[in-house]
Amino acid sequence: MNIPRKCRGCGAAIVFVKTPGGKAMPCDDAPLTYRTAPDGEIIITPNGDAVHGVAVAPGTAGATGWGYRPHWATCPDAVKFRKAITGPAEQMTMEQLAKAKQR
């Protein structure tokens, strides 16, 4: 069971979901029902997996499951908590950075 907390930035109610990598992902505290959609928003499942989906009403036929919206997607102060990229990557374009990660 996730215990609701308050975001240090905006004060909204959040819960932390443990990811498969063991990190705690801050999420909006209201769970949502979703249907998988490749171009949908990121939704964090109760076991911490990230999936793409669209929110649907509970009980909707074809719903895939339920999860949480990552709080960074709705927090007006999210930029305060992002880690800065330092070093040579600062001069790289996003395309160059993506190619470097693939190597």
C-alpha positions, -999 to +999 in steps of 0.1 A: +000+000+000+013+034-009+011+061+017+002+095+002+028+123+007+030+159-004+052+171-033+080+193-020+075+215-051+038+221-056+023+205-024+001+181-044-007+147-029+016+120-044+025+084-038+058+066-045+058+035-067+089+013-066+103+007-101+118-027-112+152-009-108+144-003-071+139+035-074+109+053-060+089+070-088+067+099-075+032+097-090-001+116-087-020+099-059-052+092-079-051+059-096-064+058-132-078+031-154-060+029-188-061+013-222-027+005-239-020+029-267+015+033-284+011+070-287-005+075-252+010+091-221+033+072-198+015+054-170+032+037-141+017+003-132+014-008-095+045-030-100+065+000-113+065-007-150+061+022-174+035+017-202+020+039-228-018+043-226-048+066-225-070+071-194-105+056-196-134+054-172-133+026-148-152-004-161-146+006-198-145-024-221-110-030-234-093-014-204-059-028-199-054-021-162-048+006-137-018+027-127-006+061-118+003+092-138+040+102-131+039+134-110+066+150-132+039+151-160+016+173-139+038+192-114+044+228-123+077+226-104+090+194-120+120+212-136+134+219-101+138+181-096+153+171-129+190+161-129+212+183-151+232+168-179+268+178-175+300+173-194+303+168-232+267+159-236+258+195-231+271+203-266+252+173-282+219+177-299+191+153-288+197+133-320+234+129-313+227+119-277+202+092-288+228+078-312+254+078-285+231+058-262+225+032-289+263+024-291 
